[in-house]
Amino acid sequence: MTYSPPTSYRSRRRASSPAKRWGIVVACIAVLGAIAWPVLNYFDVFSDKGDSISFGGGSSDGKGQSAKALMPTGPKADFTVSGTVPEDGSKIAVTTYQGKKSGFTGKVWVWAPKQYNDPKYKDSGFPVMIALPGGAGYPSNYWMGTDLKLESSIQKWADDGKSLPFILAMPVLNPENHDKDPKDPKAGLYWDGSDIPGQPKMGTWLTEDVPDLIRENFRTIKSRDGWAFFGSSTGGTAGLKSVLQKPDKFKAVIASGPDIVPDSRLWAGHEKEKEDNNSNILAQRLIAKGGPEVYLGLQVGSSEPVKPPIDKFVATYGNKGPVKSKYYVIQGGEHNGATYVPAMENGGLIQWISQHMQGPVS
């Protein structure tokens, strides 16, 4: 019997197909991309922040000018992208503006609703809302951030027919910030959005220079019917008194948790000027004068310390003669922007001022 040794086997590696190799490469790239994207995105590698952006538009043949609409007057400001509204991709932009009337130089953020770029509105002027923050409001204005959803809310309300499609102007409120360091000898110092003698003219900045910037760069409405304020806390204080002080320029305000009277330490020795920036006294004067009508939307959280003075103001001057008012108490509401933005709709305030203002007009 012949012995036959076992057959030896040699291992063979089957060659991968080109399709399989490319599949592995693509999968590896995808995995690396998934890891790298959040990092790159965090450092704004793909961001358009800082890119130049412009507004304005309108007919180039001059036919856009009308009795009601004002085309951009120039000079054109150098706006750059500062952020993107995640809900719709619209851009928030910023520029540093030198106020010709106040002499103050500060940053102003802007945003326009999608209707502004709709061809059917190319010759239309749009209403403007000047949005003022609480606190120091310097060196930034917190309404320019997307976390409080002011821009996306205005857009949604406009789309739903609850609000006019406002252009938002968001300037710095004060010339300095003294809220950072409790040891700062000027801690808690504000300018009350006013022209305090011997100080930067923040009242003129807010009511003259900021509107000028918007007129220079956007299609706006000539009359006061297209101009309003919105503000929270100290910004609400400034917005409220500005409308009462200059009713020939502004028609409405939504003031959220405002102080009614100015209280800056800088008023010391300037009592007359302080009275001229006191909403109680300004309301008295407007009622005595008989007009023009202003629309004061006020809102406050139910347990806020500033509520009693607001209650008194509304009871004393609300809906008296030319001073029209709508008051909303936010049950459980807190003294912050996160409370105030949704309450603008819930309390009917944005709907109310929109009903009394001018929408896009050519």
C-alpha positions as CSV (number, residue, x, y, z in Angstrom):
1,M,0.0,0.0,0.0
2,T,1.5,3.2,-1.1
3,Y,1.5,6.1,1.4
4,S,0.4,9.5,0.0
5,P,1.4,12.5,2.1
6,P,-1.4,15.0,2.9
7,T,-1.8,17.7,0.3
8,S,-0.3,21.1,1.4
9,Y,-2.5,24.1,1.1
10,R,-1.2,27.6,0.3
11,S,-3.1,30.6,1.6
12,R,-4.4,32.8,-1.2
13,R,-5.6,36.5,-0.7
14,R,-8.3,37.4,-3.1
15,A,-7.8,40.9,-4.6
16,S,-10.3,43.5,-3.6
17,S,-12.4,45.0,-6.4
18,P,-11.8,48.7,-7.2
19,A,-15.3,49.5,-6.1
20,K,-14.8,48.0,-2.7
21,R,-11.5,49.9,-2.3
22,W,-13.1,53.2,-3.2
23,G,-16.0,52.4,-0.8
24,I,-13.5,52.0,2.0
25,V,-11.8,55.3,1.1
26,V,-15.1,57.2,1.0
27,A,-16.2,55.7,4.3
28,C,-12.9,56.8,5.9
29,I,-13.3,60.3,4.5
30,A,-16.8,60.5,5.8
31,V,-15.7,59.4,9.3
32,L,-12.9,61.9,9.4
33,G,-15.3,64.6,8.1
34,A,-17.8,63.8,10.8
35,I,-15.1,64.3,13.4
36,A,-13.5,67.4,11.9
37,W,-16.7,69.3,10.9
38,P,-17.7,70.3,14.4
39,V,-14.2,71.5,15.2
40,L,-13.8,73.5,11.9
41,N,-17.3,74.9,12.3
42,Y,-16.6,75.9,15.9
43,F,-13.6,78.0,14.7
44,D,-15.7,79.5,11.9
45,V,-13.6,78.0,9.1
46,F,-16.8,77.8,6.9
47,S,-18.4,81.0,8.3
48,D,-19.0,84.1,6.3
49,K,-18.5,86.3,9.4
50,G,-16.6,89.4,8.5
51,D,-17.7,89.3,4.8
52,S,-18.9,92.5,3.3
53,I,-22.7,92.8,2.9
54,S,-25.0,95.6,1.7
55,F,-28.6,96.5,1.8
56,G,-30.6,99.2,0.1
57,G,-31.7,98.2,-3.4
58,G,-34.6,99.9,-5.1
59,S,-35.0,101.1,-8.6
60,S,-31.9,102.5,-10.2
61,D,-34.0,104.7,-12.5
62,G,-35.2,106.9,-9.7
63,K,-38.8,105.7,-10.0
64,G,-38.7,104.2,-6.5
65,Q,-38.9,107.7,-4.9
66,S,-42.4,108.4,-3.7
67,A,-44.3,110.6,-1.3
68,K,-44.1,107.8,1.4
69,A,-41.1,105.7,0.6
70,L,-37.5,106.9,1.0
71,M,-34.8,105.1,-1.0
72,P,-31.3,104.9,0.6
73,T,-29.8,108.3,0.8
74,G,-26.1,107.3,1.3
75,P,-23.4,107.4,2.1
76,K,-23.2,103.6,2.1
77,A,-21.8,102.2,5.3
78,D,-19.3,99.3,5.5
79,F,-21.5,96.5,6.9
80,T,-20.0,93.1,7.5
81,V,-21.8,89.8,8.4
82,S,-21.8,89.2,12.2
83,G,-24.1,86.2,12.3
84,T,-26.7,84.0,10.6
85,V,-30.3,83.4,11.7
86,P,-30.4,79.6,11.8
87,E,-34.1,79.4,11.1
88,D,-33.9,81.0,7.7
89,G,-30.3,81.8,6.8
90,S,-30.9,85.6,6.9
91,K,-27.9,87.7,7.9
92,I,-27.2,90.0,10.8
93,A,-24.7,92.7,9.9
94,V,-22.7,95.2,11.9
95,T,-20.9,98.5,11.2
96,T,-19.1,101.1,13.3
97,Y,-20.9,104.4,12.8
98,Q,-19.8,107.9,13.6
99,G,-22.8,109.9,14.6
100,K,-22.9,113.3,12.9
101,K,-25.3,114.9,15.4
102,S,-24.1,113.3,18.7
103,G,-20.4,113.1,17.9
104,F,-20.5,109.6,19.4
105,T,-19.0,106.6,17.5
106,G,-20.4,103.1,18.2
107,K,-21.5,99.8,16.7
108,V,-24.9,99.2,15.2
109,W,-26.2,95.8,14.1
110,V,-28.9,95.5,11.5
111,W,-31.2,92.8,10.1
112,A,-33.8,92.8,7.4
113,P,-36.7,90.4,6.9
114,K,-36.9,88.3,3.8
115,Q,-39.7,90.5,2.4
116,Y,-37.1,93.3,2.1
117,N,-35.4,91.3,-0.7
118,D,-38.6,90.2,-2.4
119,P,-38.7,91.8,-5.9
120,K,-42.2,92.9,-5.5
121,Y,-41.1,95.2,-2.7
122,K,-38.0,96.6,-4.6
123,D,-39.5,100.1,-4.5
124,S,-41.0,99.9,-1.1
125,G,-40.0,101.6,2.1
126,F,-40.0,99.4,5.2
127,P,-40.8,100.1,8.9
128,V,-37.9,100.2,11.3
129,M,-37.7,99.0,14.9
130,I,-34.8,100.2,17.0
131,A,-34.1,97.4,19.5
132,L,-32.3,98.3,22.7
133,P,-30.9,95.9,25.3
134,G,-30.9,95.9,29.0
135,G,-27.8,96.2,31.2
136,A,-24.8,98.1,29.9
137,G,-25.6,97.5,26.3
138,Y,-21.9,98.0,25.4
139,P,-19.7,97.0,23.7
140,S,-22.5,94.9,22.1
141,N,-26.3,94.8,21.9
142,Y,-27.6,91.3,22.9
143,W,-30.4,91.5,20.4
144,M,-27.9,90.9,17.7
145,G,-27.5,87.3,19.0
146,T,-29.7,84.6,17.7
147,D,-30.3,82.9,21.1
148,L,-33.1,85.3,22.1
149,K,-34.8,84.7,18.7
150,L,-35.9,88.3,18.1
151,E,-35.1,88.2,14.4
152,S,-36.6,84.8,13.8
153,S,-39.7,85.8,15.8
154,I,-40.2,89.0,13.8
155,Q,-39.9,87.0,10.6
156,K,-42.4,84.3,11.7
157,W,-44.9,86.9,13.0
158,A,-44.6,88.8,9.7
159,D,-45.1,85.6,7.7
160,D,-48.2,84.8,9.9
161,G,-49.6,88.3,9.4
162,K,-49.2,89.2,13.1
163,S,-46.4,91.8,12.7
164,L,-45.1,94.2,10.1
165,P,-41.9,93.1,8.5
166,F,-39.6,95.4,10.5
167,I,-36.0,96.2,9.7
168,L,-34.2,95.9,13.0
169,A,-31.5,98.4,14.1
170,M,-29.6,97.3,17.2
171,P,-27.2,100.0,18.4
172,V,-25.0,100.1,21.5
173,L,-27.0,101.8,24.3
174,N,-24.2,103.3,26.5
175,P,-20.8,104.6,25.7
176,E,-19.0,102.4,28.3
177,N,-19.6,99.2,30.3
178,H,-19.4,99.4,34.1
179,D,-21.2,96.2,34.8
180,K,-18.2,93.9,34.7
181,D,-16.3,94.7,37.9
182,P,-18.1,95.3,41.2
183,K,-14.9,97.1,42.4
184,D,-15.1,99.6,39.5
185,P,-15.7,103.0,41.0
186,K,-18.2,103.6,38.2
187,A,-20.0,100.3,38.7
188,G,-23.7,100.4,37.7
189,L,-23.3,103.7,35.8
190,Y,-25.7,104.2,32.9
191,W,-26.5,107.2,30.7
192,D,-30.3,106.5,30.5
193,G,-30.3,106.8,26.7
194,S,-30.2,110.6,27.2
195,D,-28.2,113.7,26.6
196,I,-26.9,114.3,30.1
197,P,-24.9,117.6,30.2
198,G,-21.2,117.1,29.9
199,Q,-21.6,113.5,28.8
200,P,-21.8,111.6,25.4
201,K,-25.1,112.5,23.8
202,M,-26.7,109.0,23.9
203,G,-30.2,110.4,23.4
204,T,-29.2,112.0,20.1
205,W,-27.3,108.9,19.2
206,L,-30.4,106.7,19.6
207,T,-33.0,109.0,18.1
208,E,-31.1,110.9,15.4
209,D,-27.9,109.2,14.4
210,V,-29.1,105.6,14.3
211,P,-32.2,106.5,12.2
212,D,-29.9,108.5,9.9
213,L,-27.7,105.4,9.4
214,I,-30.7,103.3,8.5
215,R,-32.0,105.9,6.1
216,E,-28.6,106.1,4.4
217,N,-28.5,102.3,3.8
218,F,-32.1,101.0,3.7
219,R,-35.4,101.7,2.0
220,T,-37.4,103.3,4.7
221,I,-40.7,105.2,5.4
222,K,-40.5,108.9,5.4
223,S,-43.1,109.5,8.2
224,R,-43.1,108.6,11.8
225,D,-45.6,105.9,11.0
226,G,-42.7,103.7,10.0
227,W,-40.5,104.1,13.2
228,A,-40.7,102.4,16.5
229,F,-38.6,101.2,19.5
230,F,-38.4,97.9,21.3
231,G,-36.4,97.5,24.5
232,S,-35.9,95.6,27.7
233,S,-35.0,96.9,31.1
234,T,-32.8,100.0,30.6
235,G,-33.4,99.7,26.8
236,G,-37.1,99.8,27.5
237,T,-36.7,102.9,29.6
238,A,-34.8,104.6,26.8
239,G,-37.3,103.5,24.1
240,L,-40.3,104.6,26.1
241,K,-39.1,108.1,26.9
242,S,-37.8,108.6,23.3
243,V,-41.2,108.0,21.8
244,L,-42.8,110.4,24.4
245,Q,-40.0,112.9,23.9
246,K,-40.0,112.9,20.1
247,P,-43.5,111.9,19.0
248,D,-43.0,113.7,15.7
249,K,-40.3,111.1,14.8
250,F,-41.5,107.9,16.4
251,K,-45.0,106.4,16.7
252,A,-44.8,103.3,18.9
253,V,-42.7,101.4,21.4
254,I,-42.8,98.0,23.2
255,A,-41.1,98.7,26.5
256,S,-40.3,95.5,28.5
257,G,-39.7,95.9,32.3
258,P,-38.7,99.6,32.0
259,D,-38.0,102.1,34.7
260,I,-40.3,105.0,34.3
261,V,-38.0,107.7,35.6
262,P,-34.3,108.3,34.9
263,D,-32.0,107.4,37.7
264,S,-28.4,107.8,36.5
265,R,-26.0,109.3,39.0
266,L,-24.9,111.5,36.2
267,W,-28.0,113.6,36.5
268,A,-26.8,115.2,39.7
269,G,-27.0,119.0,39.4
270,H,-29.1,118.7,36.2
271,E,-32.7,118.5,37.5
272,K,-34.3,120.3,34.6
273,E,-32.7,118.1,32.0
274,K,-33.6,115.1,34.1
275,E,-37.3,116.1,34.0
276,D,-37.0,116.4,30.3
277,N,-36.2,112.7,30.1
278,N,-38.8,111.5,32.7
279,S,-41.6,109.5,31.1
280,N,-44.1,110.6,33.7
281,I,-43.5,114.3,32.9
282,L,-43.3,113.7,29.1
283,A,-46.6,111.9,29.1
284,Q,-48.2,114.8,31.0
285,R,-46.8,117.3,28.5
286,L,-48.0,115.3,25.5
287,I,-51.5,114.9,26.9
288,A,-51.6,118.6,27.7
289,K,-50.5,119.4,24.1
290,G,-53.1,117.0,22.6
291,G,-50.9,115.0,20.3
292,P,-49.6,113.6,18.2
293,E,-50.8,110.1,19.2
294,V,-48.3,107.6,20.4
295,Y,-48.8,103.9,21.0
296,L,-47.1,102.6,24.1
297,G,-47.0,98.8,24.5
298,L,-45.7,97.8,28.0
299,Q,-45.0,94.4,29.4
300,V,-43.5,93.2,32.7
301,G,-43.2,90.0,34.7
302,S,-45.8,89.6,37.4
303,S,-43.3,89.6,40.3
304,E,-40.8,92.1,38.9
305,P,-39.8,94.9,41.3
306,V,-40.4,97.4,38.5
307,K,-44.0,96.4,38.1
308,P,-45.6,98.9,40.6
309,P,-44.3,102.0,38.9
310,I,-45.4,100.7,35.6
311,D,-48.8,99.9,37.0
312,K,-49.0,103.5,38.2
313,F,-47.9,105.0,34.9
314,V,-50.4,103.0,32.9
315,A,-53.2,103.9,35.4
316,T,-52.3,107.6,35.3
317,Y,-51.5,108.2,31.7
318,G,-52.6,105.2,29.7
319,N,-55.3,105.8,27.1
320,K,-55.5,109.5,28.1
321,G,-55.8,111.7,25.1
322,P,-53.0,111.0,22.6
323,V,-51.2,108.5,24.9
324,K,-52.6,105.1,23.8
325,S,-51.4,102.1,25.7
326,K,-51.6,98.4,25.9
327,Y,-50.3,96.6,29.0
328,Y,-49.4,93.0,29.4
329,V,-48.5,91.4,32.7
330,I,-46.5,88.2,32.1
331,Q,-47.5,85.7,34.7
332,G,-44.3,84.1,36.2
333,G,-42.3,86.2,33.8
334,E,-38.7,87.2,34.6
335,H,-36.7,90.3,33.9
336,N,-34.9,89.1,30.8
337,G,-35.1,89.0,27.0
338,A,-36.0,85.3,26.9
339,T,-39.3,86.2,28.7
340,Y,-40.0,89.4,26.7
341,V,-39.7,88.2,23.1
342,P,-42.4,85.5,23.2
343,A,-44.6,87.8,25.3
344,M,-44.6,90.4,22.5
345,E,-46.9,88.0,20.6
346,N,-48.6,86.3,23.6
347,G,-49.7,89.7,25.0
348,G,-50.7,91.0,21.6
349,L,-48.3,93.9,21.7
350,I,-46.5,93.3,18.3
351,Q,-49.9,92.9,16.7
352,W,-51.2,96.1,18.3
353,I,-48.4,98.4,17.3
354,S,-48.4,96.8,13.8
355,Q,-52.0,97.7,13.4
356,H,-51.2,101.4,14.1
357,M,-48.1,101.6,12.0
358,Q,-47.3,101.7,8.3
359,G,-46.3,98.6,6.5
360,P,-44.1,98.4,3.4
361,V,-45.2,101.2,1.0
362,S,-44.0,102.5,-2.3
